């Protein structure tokens, strides 16, 4: 590799490292469980041929979508 390529590679690595640190997030247990519940509900709705997101307010409230 030429010296210019090495510098470009170092620069891009630094940018990627900063972006990776900024985009990290920590999930609480309750939020992770809620995400899983929504994913499973979406999967079940698609399998049953129902619309997603659910149209009835009760289901929306249970999943905390509204």
Secondary structure, DSSP 8 states (H G I E B T S, - for coil): --HHHHHHHHHHHHHHHHHHHHT-----HHHHHHHHHHHHHHHHHHHHT--SS-SSHHHHHHTT--
